[in-house]
């Protein structure tokens, strides 16, 4: 893909898998907007990001993302709002699950 990208990633477990996903996708011009489910221990995710020296990460407002519930929609919207509030111009905004693999 070309241009500046914003990745919105909804995660709730397996922080090391999320780090691998981000390492495959990351480019110095792109930004990540990460939603960590409210039920998850955010410290584990932050430690994984720190150990991997990941930058350009924005943690968005957390929601309770129960399967099939409104919280997942709210989480995605929180990511979109955060991306738009940065006043960055993105060519694309891409929504992913933290469990996606490449």
N, C-alpha and C positions, 0 to 999 in steps of 0.2 A: 504494500500500500504506500501511497505517497501522500505528502502533505502532513499537517499537524493533526495528531489524533488525541482524543480523550477516551480513555478506557474507564468505564464504570464496572466495577467488579463487586458482586454480592457474594460474601464469604461467611461461612459459619463453622468450618472445621478444617483441619489439615493445613496449617499455615505454611509448612514446607512445600506443599504442592502449589499453593498460591504463589510462593516465591519463585518456584520453577517456571510457572506460567508467566509471571511478570518479567523474568529474565529473558525468556524467549521473545516477548513482545516489545520490550523497552527500547526506546530510542531517546536520545537526549532532548529532542523537541517535543516529545509526547508527555502527557500527564496522566496519572492514575488517580481515580476517585474510588476509594475502597470503602465499602460498607461491611462492617463486622457486626454480625447478628448480636442483638442485645444480650442473648443468653450465653454467648461465647466469652471466654476470658480474653479481653483485648490485649493484655500484657504479653501473652504468648505470641500474638501476631506482631506486636511492636518489636519484640525481641528478635523474631525471625527477620523482619525488615532490616533491623539494625545490623544483625550478623551478616546479612547479604549485601550490605552497603547500598540499599535501594534508596533512590532519591526521587523527587517529583511525585511523591505520594501525598494524597490528601485523604484523611479519614473523615467520612461524612457522618452526619447525624444518624445515630443508631436507632433501629427499629426491631421489634420482635417479629422475625420473618417466619412465622409458622407456615408450613406447606399449605398452599391454597388460600392463605389468609391475605388480608389487605396489607399487612406489614411488608410483604415482598414488593408490592406496588409502591408503597411509601418509600421503601429503601431505594428503589430505582429512581423515583422522582427526586429524592434527596441528592442522589448522585448527579442528576441532570441539572438541578438547581445550583449545586456547588460548582459544576463546570461552567455554567453560564455566568455565575457571579464573579468568576475570576477575571472576566472581561478579556479572556484569551479568545482568539478566533481559531476555531477548529474546523478542519475540512470534514471530519467525521467524528461522531460520538458512538462508541461501540459498547454495548452492554454484554457482560460475560458473567458466568458463574465462577466462583473460586474453585470449583471442581472441574472446570474445563481443562482439557489436556491437549498438548501439541506433540 
